[in-house]
Amino acid sequence: MKPVRIYTLRSCPYCVRAKSLLDRKKVRYQEQDVTLDYEGRARISSTTGHRTFPQIFIGEEFVGGYDELAALERAGILDEKLA
């Protein structure tokens, strides 16, 4: 299984939803809370081009946030990406 990294903010409901989806699928992930890390937040946002959180990577591929992760799951593609 490819490694999953998720950059989160503490007060972000979409971050909670993304982690919950991954937890239900029993996917291990590395969480990086960037709530107080303004430089880290700016760095990851400039890398991905997205300003919202969570920001989720599967392997080296940036897949987006919760909406994109949920769409991959609904389309039946998420398991394939994780393999």
C-alpha positions in Angstrom: 0.0 0.0 0.0 1.3 3.5 -0.9 2.0 5.8 1.9 -0.7 8.5 2.6 0.1 11.9 4.0 -2.6 14.3 5.1 -1.9 17.9 6.0 -4.6 19.2 8.4 -5.9 22.0 10.5 -7.3 21.4 14.0 -10.6 23.2 13.5 -11.3 21.9 10.0 -14.4 19.7 9.6 -13.2 18.5 6.2 -10.0 17.3 7.8 -12.0 15.3 10.3 -14.1 13.8 7.4 -11.0 12.8 5.4 -9.4 11.1 8.4 -12.7 9.3 9.2 -13.0 8.0 5.6 -9.4 6.7 5.7 -10.0 5.2 9.2 -13.1 3.4 8.0 -11.0 1.9 5.2 -8.3 1.0 7.7 -5.8 3.1 5.7 -2.7 4.1 7.7 -1.7 7.7 7.1 0.8 10.2 8.4 -0.9 13.3 9.6 0.9 16.7 9.7 -1.1 19.3 11.7 -0.1 22.7 10.3 -2.5 24.7 12.4 0.3 26.7 14.0 2.9 26.2 11.3 2.2 29.1 9.1 5.4 28.6 7.1 4.6 24.9 6.6 1.1 25.8 5.6 2.3 28.3 3.0 4.9 25.9 1.7 2.5 23.0 1.2 -0.1 25.4 -0.4 2.5 26.7 -2.8 3.6 23.2 -3.7 0.0 22.0 -4.5 -1.6 25.2 -5.6 -4.4 24.7 -3.2 -5.1 26.9 -0.2 -7.8 24.8 1.5 -7.2 21.9 3.9 -6.9 19.0 4.2 -4.3 18.4 1.5 -3.9 14.7 0.8 -1.1 12.8 -0.9 -1.1 9.2 -1.9 2.5 8.2 -2.6 3.9 11.3 -4.3 0.6 12.1 -6.0 -1.4 15.1 -4.7 -5.0 13.9 -4.8 -6.7 17.1 -3.4 -8.8 17.5 -0.3 -11.7 15.7 1.2 -14.1 16.3 -1.7 -11.6 14.7 -4.1 -10.9 11.8 -1.8 -14.6 11.1 -1.4 -15.1 11.3 -5.1 -12.3 8.8 -5.7 -14.0 6.5 -3.1 -17.4 6.9 -4.8 -16.0 6.2 -8.2 -14.3 3.0 -6.9 -10.8 4.4 -7.8 -9.4 5.0 -4.3 -8.5 1.4 -3.5 -6.6 1.2 -6.9 -4.7 4.4 -6.1 -3.8 3.1 -2.6 -2.5 -0.3 -4.0 
